Amino acid sequence: MHEKPQRREKPGSKGIRLTEFQLMEAFDNWPDKNPSGTFGRPEFFVGQEKARQQLLDIVTNSPSGTVAIISEPLGAGKSTLIHIVIDDLVESGAFSHEECIRLSARSLKEGMSYGDLISTEMGKKPEDWQTTKPKVIFLEELDRKETFAMLQGAMKGASGFIGKATPVLVLSGDHSLRNPALIKDLNAPFEPIRVALDPLTPNLFKKAFEARLRYALKMDPETKIDINYLFDDKFLRFLIPDTEPPIATFRDVFAILQEMSQIFTDSSRKSNTLAQFSSSLYREYTGKFRSTKRLAEPWTNDPKIWHAVSWLHKGIIRAFSHRTPLQPIDVEYFKKLYPGEDISDKEYPQILRSLAAHAILVPVGIPYLKHEEERYPSPYLPSQRTILEALFNPLQSISPQEDKKEQDIFEIRENLERLNELYGEGVLGQTEFEQARLKALGLDKLLDDYMEGKIDKEKFLAIRKKILSIFEINS
């Protein structure tokens, strides 16, 4: 059982250096675990002052019919920005809470009236709101989690409020909001205004992380934490890679760090050990936790996907070794990266979409731009976790299924050699030898399947021929 150590700040240091025990305590009390966490703490909103001020100016100083669009990846901080801006509006006295409405995309449909909206979404009777009209509607979650038809319905529904019941409309979602086919459904009188968030950088992350640590550990707001010691600079560059477009988000970084902190629960570790997130800690975490967890993921059962990830890891290692930027991956580039002889041209885009669906790749294209079913559009970049996996725990070229297949072939060869020896010694007669060899090769079960009508003659002969050729047996 760990004893809780005293917090220490060395003379001349840049702040308190946290122990592993303190970091575990912080994660246990992390503010994002409850509704009053991030959204209730303005000091957690770090490094997005430009976007904050821009959105405030749009909402308070724009003509009726104005539309603002926040189009950023999941986890980039869109919801936090909106919450902070609403707090600013209310605290300044410019708007009341009732005049700022937040809606999810699913709640807004084409032809919906304001009365319908507040009764279904807010649980209020329209007459209760007749004296208060909204000044701004924030329509959120317009992203690829939803179908194209649903997004279109939400946009057409939103168009009914532009410049009529609501002076300003703010749309928030992922790159789906960069699709001209969706934007045109708004029928807005003015060109929408784009509000961009600053990408996550190591320095920006350190500031945000330190603010949350102080809160979680109940420290004085003025207390300094030696955040530079807490992170090895080289590891932090891997964790928050410099990509174009940016892929790193605070949500994903925190999730990875929280998983790594499982190492601190090891009873053999000393409670006063200073905490540091580093490459060596990630390797230790991988060895004890991540490797087993990865093998349990569904995609590892598909040898083609396994090979694709293995080649992807090699490409990432090569890029970081030569200090070259990670190149967005489309089908043509992927063919060069992964020259799979057993992959058809039709399968390459399917494999890429599968990698994106399993969060191995991050789609950075515009969803539904070409096809209504295109939820994971090209091009792609490796996810943060994929980059770490490639650098510290790269996949072997052979998948577990192929490894098992090789082991099975080896065992069958061993059995065949033993049967040949027994036949040569006269222990087995001709008939016994043939029956035993059929069983060793699995041809007896194959014959049963054919006799029972489970496979046709053509397939039976093809599989039989392949098995005999593997073991170099003349039919």
N, C-alpha and C positions, 0 to 999 in steps of 0.2 A: 504494500500500500504506500503510495507516494505521500510524503509530508509536504505541506504547502510551504514553499520557500519564501523568504523576504524578497521584495523587489529591490533590485540593485542598480544604482547609477554610479559609474566610476567617475572620479574627478577627471575633468578634461574630456570626457566622452561626449558624444553627440546625443545622448539620451540613455534611457534605461534599456538594457539588453535583457530580453525576455528569456525565461527558461522554457524548456519543453513542457513542463507542467503548466506554466502560465498560458502557453499557447493552446493547450488542450482545454483549459478553463475558458479561454476566450471563445473557442469554437463552440463550446457547450452553451455559451450565453450570446451567441451571435445574433445581432439585431434583425437580420433578414428572416429569422425563424418566426417572427410574429408581426402582425399588421402595423404595430407602432414602431417597427424597426427603422428601416431606411427611409420610408415615406414620412415618418414623423420627426426626422432629425435633419434639418436644413444643412447642418455642418457636414453631413455625409455627401452632399452634392458638391463634388470637387471637379474643377477644371472645365465646366461647361457654361461658364458665365456668358460667353458670346451667344450661344444658342438660347440661353435663358432670357437675356435682354432682348434678343430679336423676336422671340415668341411673345414676350410681354408687349413690345411695341406694336406687333401685328394685331394682337387682340384688342388693345386699347385705342389705337390710332388709325385703324384702317376703315375704309368705307364699307357700307353694307354690301354683302356679296363676296367678301374676301375669303379665299381658301388658302390655308397653309398646309404644307405636307412635310411630315417627318418620315423619311424612308431610310431605315437603318436595320441592321441584322438583329435577330432575336438576342436579347440580353445586353443590348448596347446602352440601355438607360433611357429609353423613350418614355416609359411609364413614370419613371422618377422625375424626368423633366416636366412632364405635364402636372404631376402632383405639386412640385415646387412652384410652378407658375400659378396654379390655382391658389395656393397659399399666399403667394405674393399679391395676387389680385384682391383677395379677401382682406388680408392684413392692411393693405393700403387704403381700403374703403372704396376702391373703384368698382368692385363687383361684390355681390353677395354669393353665398354658396349656391343658392337656388338659381342664380343666373349663369352658373358654370355647370354644364351637364356632361358627364362622362358616360359613353356608351360603348359596348362591344359591337363589332361588325354584325354579329349574328342577330342582334336585337333590332336592327333597322332594316325595313323591307320597303320595296317600292310601293308608293301610294299611301304610306302610313302618315296619319295626321299627328299634330303635336299632342293632341289629347290622347290618342292611342299610345303615343310614345311614353308619356309620363305615367299612364295608368299601367302599362305592361312592364316597363323597365323600372319605374320608381315606386310602383305600388301606391300611387296617389290618385285621387279623383281629379279629373280635369278642372272642376270648379274650384278646387283648393289652390289651383295655380293660376287662376285667371288674372290675378293682380300682379303676378311676376312672370315676365317673359324672359327667356334665356338670351343672354348676350353672346354666348359662345357655346358651341357643342364640340366636344372632343370625341371623335369617332376612332376607336382603337382596334387593334388586332386584325387589321387588313393585311393578312399575310398568307403564305402558302400552306398553312395548316388547313385553310378553308378551300372549298372548290371555287373554280372560276365563276360558276353561275351564282354562288352565294355572294361573292365579292361584287359582281355586277349588280345584284339586287340591292346590296347595301349602298353602292354608289348612286344608283338611281333613286333610292329612298332618301339619301342625303341631299340630292339635288332639289328635292321638294322643300327644303328648309333654307336654301341659300338665298340670302337677301330678303326673305319673307319673315318667317317666324324667328330666324336667327341671323344676326348681322355677320358673324364670323364662324367659319367651320374649320376645325383643325383635324386633319387625317393623320393617323399614325399606323405604320406597318413596316413590313420588310421591303425588299426590292419589287414586290408586286405593285407598289405605288409608283414604279417607274414605267409601268406598262401604259402606253398611250391609249390602248383600247379601253382601259378602265377610267382613265382621267376624263376622256371625252364624254362619258356617261354623266358627268357632273353638270354639264351645261352651265358652267360658272361664267359670270359676266367679265371676270378678269383672269389673266394668266395666274395659275396657282404659284404661291411663294414657297420656295424650298427652304427648310430649316435643317441645317446639317450639324450633327454632333461631332465633336473632336474625337479622333480615333484613340483607343486606349494605348498609352505608352508606358514603359516601365516607371517613369517618374510620376505620371498621373496616377498609376495604380498604387504606388507607394503612399501617396498622400491620402487616397481614399481608404486604403487598408489601415493606415495608422489611425485615422479618425474612428474607424469601427473598432479597432483594438482598444482604444482608450475607453470607448463606451462599454464594450463587453467586459472589460476588467475594472470598470467603475473608477477610472482614474480622473484626476482633475483635467479639465479641457486644455489647460496650459502645459500639462506634462508632456515631455518629449520622449519619444521612443526611438531607439537607434535602429531605424527601419533599414538602413543600409547594411548593417551587420546581419539582419534577419534574412536577407536575400543575397546569395552569391550572384554577382553581376552577370556572369556568363550563363548561369542557369536561367536567370530572369529574361535574358535575350531569347533563349529557346522557348520559354513559357509564353512570352509576349512577342512573337516574331514580327519583324517589320515586313509586311506584305502589302501588295497593291492589287485589289482593294484590301483594307484591313479585315482580319478575321477574328482577332482577339477581343473578347468581351470580359468585363469584370465577373459576370456570373460564372462563366466557364473557368476562369482562372481560380476563383475562389473554390469551386467544386473540386478542382485538381489538388489544390493545397489542402483542403479538408481531408481528401482521401489519403494524401501523403502523411498527414498527421497521425494516421493509425499506427505508424511506427512508434510514436511516442508512448503508446499504451503498453509496450513491451515491459514486463516487470523487471527485466534485467537492466533497463536503462536507469541511470541515476537521476533523481528528481531535480537536481540543481544543474543539469547539463544545459548549456545555452542552446537555444533553438536556432537553427539555420536551415533554410530551404536551399538545397544544393543538388548538383548532379549526383553526388554519391548517395544522398538521401533518397533521390528518386530511384536509383538502382536498387537500393535496399528495399524500398517499398514495392518495386516491381518483383523482386525475388520472392518476397513473402506474401504478397497479395495479388498483384496485377496479373502475373503470368497465368495463374489458375483461373482467374476471373475471365481473362480474354478467351481462353479455350472453351469456355462455356457459352460464348456468344454464337448466335445462329450462323453467322456468315462463315465461321471456321469449318462448317460441314461441306462447303462447296469448294472443291479443289481449284476451280477457275478463279473464284474470288480470292482465295488464299494466295494464288500465284500473283494476282493483280496487286494485292497489298504488299507482297514481298518485293515486287519490282518497284512499287511506289516508294517503299522504304529505302531502296537502293538509290533512287533518284533524289530523295530528301537528303540522305547522307552525302551524296556527291555535291549537291548545292551548298550545303553548309561547310563542307570541307574546302570548297573553292571560293567560299564567301560570295556566291552569286545569288541573286534574288530567286525566290521560288516562282516558277512560271505557271500562270493559270493553265489548267489542263482541259483541252478539248479532245475530241475523238482522234484527230490526226496526230496531235502531240502524244496522246496516250498509246497509239499504235507504235510510235518510236520508242516510248518508254517501256512498253510491255509487248515484245514481239512474240506473242503466244502462237505457236504453230497450230494449236487446236482451236483457235478462236476465229470465228467468221466475222466479216465486216458488220453483219447485223448484230452480233453479240456485243461488240465494243461499247456502243452507247447504253445497252442494257446493263452491262457490268458497271459503268460509271454511275448510272442512276442508282444501282444497288449499293455502291459504295457511299453515295450521298445519303441514301435512306438509312444506312447504318452509322451515319455521322463520322465516317472515315474521311470523307471529303465534304467540303462546304460549298454548296452551289453559290456562285457569285453572279450568275446571269439573272435575267428578268423572268420570273415565273409566268407561265401561260402566254408568253409573247408570241409563240408560233402555234402552239397547240393547247387546247383547253385542258388536256390531261398532263401537261408538262409542269409537274410540281417541283422537280429538281433540275433546273435548267443548266446547261453548259454555259460558260466554262466553270471549272472547279479549282479549289485550293485545298491542300491538306488541312484538316482540323488541328487545333492546338494539341489535342491528345495524340493524334497521329504523328505529329512532328516529334513529340517526346518519345513515343513508342519506337519510331524509326531510329532515333539517336541513341537510345539507351536500352531498347529491348527489341531489335529488329527481328522480323519473322524469318525462319529458315525457308529455304526454297521448296522443301517437300512438306506437303500438308499432312496432318495426322492420318487422314484417310489413305493417302498414298504411302505413308510410312507403314501403316497396318497392312496395306496390300503387298508391299515388298516383304514384310515379315511373313505373311501368309504364303507367298510364293516360295520363300526360303524353306518354310516348314514342309510344304508339299514336295519340294525337291528332295529334302531329307528323307521323307517317307518313300518316295519313288526309288531312291537309291537303295534303301533298306529292302524294299520289295524285290528289286532286281537281284540283290544278294541272296535272298531267301529262295528265289526261283532258280538261280544258278546253283545253289547248294542242294536243290532237289526237295527242299522243305515244302514248297508250294508247287502244285501241279499247274498245268496251263490254264485250266478253267478258273481255279482259285486265284491265280495271279491276275488274270484279266478282270475278274470281279473286284479284287482288292484295288487294282489300279483305277478302275472306273470310280470307285468310292473315294479314293484319295484325291482324284481330280475333280470330284463333285459332279461327274457326268451322270451318275445314277439319279441324283435329284433333278438334273436337267432333263433326263429322259422321262422321269415321272411327270414333270411339268408339261412336256409335250404330249404324253399319253393322256393326261387329264384335260387337255385342251387349253391350258393356260398360256401356251405360246404356240405359234404356228410352225410349220416345217422349216420355212425359210430362216426364221430367227433361231430355231434349234440348231440348224446346220451351221449358221454363222457363228454362234457362240461356241459350239463344239470345235469348229475349225480354229478359232482364236485361242482357245484353251490348249489345244494340241500343239499349236505353233509356239506358244510361250514356253512349253516344256520340250519342244523339239521332238515330238512323237509323230511318226508317220501314221496317217489314218488308214 
